Structure formats: structure tokens, C-alpha cells
């Protein structure tokens, strides 16, 4: 029965942590919520008990904490990592702050759970949401034949930018329908009735940081030399990301073999009956644990190619659920202080 902390408890992912921990009946001896000055003092009910958000400070508040789920942004993670871990707590961090550090494991339990056991700094990084959902589907296919190349186009919901972004999209739709100018704060442009081919800032090679995360994180999680070229697009759906994926393997994989491998994989649900218009969509995958896969077919442009479509709730599996599954694995193998 570990003592658990949630840092960033008032945010979209922090609130999802509370729901996921409850849904999965995660064992908790004591729960402590932390937040910024803006959210300190707020109260949330968990399993019938009310908890007040404490101000995150550089003190000994984490002395008795065993597992800390952190989702408060990269700057906060970097500033408070030592404070959180100095008494032995395992910090499972949802930001990008430590993902590519050599001494911090980057973990998706369906792919590389064992990597979580080697954490010299007491930190385990939770990958980017689009990467998580993709590698959950790639790992079963990698077992059939090594994946050489990955091309990915993502269609990412407003929720990927947080709770305020979701509220802004809803507000924009109301404003546009009322003939008013759309409020634009969270995105580069109006998202309602639009798509924006930019997520995060551009790097020198013309790719955004989001797109480079998919390249680098996929290789680290899967321990692979596969190259991954991504185009990440913000779309005006509220919650749940979608991805169109093309892979090239050393040996051809038939769609039938791919369906079988994916249907047997942990964390994946195959929804692939195009004749009856059955395929994954954000509208139906929001709030679900699994990554849903469909439109599995040969790539007509590549003899060793396969292409498919996936959808998943990036706040859930792409953030909170993946982190909780890491903690569940550590408890299962007895690897918590």
C-alpha cells in the first residue's frame, strides 16, 4: 500500500490520474495532491474522501512518498525532481524534461516495462502521447519482422494542449456560430472549423519538436534503429488522437498476420471491418484504455509495406494510464522503496 503523490493535480492529466487510479483500484495508503500557487487550496474528492491541494515547495513533503505522478510541465519537473526523489520516491514524469536523458528510462509497459527497473536518478519518463499509442501497435508487428521505416501522420485533438485548449475550442465553436470573432490563445490560429499543421515549435530541420519526439522516443522505447518521419497536425476534435501509420519491414507482413498479432497484443483492440464501416474514430475511443486499430492493409507503394489507422485517448493511455501502468508494474515486481 504505497503513499502516492500527484503533482499538478488540478490539470487535465492530474484529474485523469485520480480517475484512472480509482478505476483500476490502485492500492494507496495515503494520497497527497500538489499544485502551484494558483491551484493550492483546491479540494478534490477521491474514494469518498476530500483532499486539499498543497503548494509544491522545496521541503520534505515527499519524505514518506513512494510514488509521485508528476504532470506539471517540464520546467516544474526539472526544478523539483531532486526535491521529489531525494527521500527515495519514484518520480514518474509526464513532461518531456528527461525523456532523452541516458540515465532516465522511457517506458511504455507493453513494450519495455523492464527498463523501469534501472533508474539511477529515481525518475521514469512517460513518453509523448502520440509515441505511446503508436509503439503499443508497432511492438507486436516488430516481433513478426523488424521495422525499418515508419511514416506517421497524426491528427491530434485539442485536449493534447490541455484543459484550457479544450475549453477554447468549445468557445470558438460557439463564437463562430454566433458570428463573433474567435478567441485564439492556446493555438497559433483558430482551430474550430480548421486544421493546423503545427504542434510545438519548429526545429532547424523543418520538423516540429513534436515530430522529432516521435523519431527519437520510438527508437529509445523499442531499442530500434528504425527511422520515423512524422507530420503532426492539430484537428478540431475535442479528445482522443488519431494516427495514420505506414511501416516498412525487413520481411513482408500480411494484413492477416498483422491483425492476428495486434488482436493478441496487450492494450490493443482491433476494429477493422471497413465493409460495415467499422474503424476507430476519436468520438468512440475517448475515455477508453486501449489503442484501437483498423484499416489494416498492404502499402501499395512498398512491397514490404503495411499501413493502418489508430485512435486512442491521449489523456488516458497517452498520459495518466501509461504512468499508472508503470507504477503497477513496479509494485508487481516489488521495485518500489
Helices and strands as residue ranges (DSSP letters): E 2-7, H 12-23, E 28-35, E 43-46, E 49-52, E 54-55, E 67-70, H 74-85, E 90-93, E 105-107, H 109-112, G 113-117, E 123-126, H 129-142, E 147-156, G 158-161, H 163-177, E 195-196, H 209-222, E 227-235, E 241-249, H 255-263, E 268-270, G 274-276, H 282-285, E 291-298, E 305-312, I 316-320, H 321-332
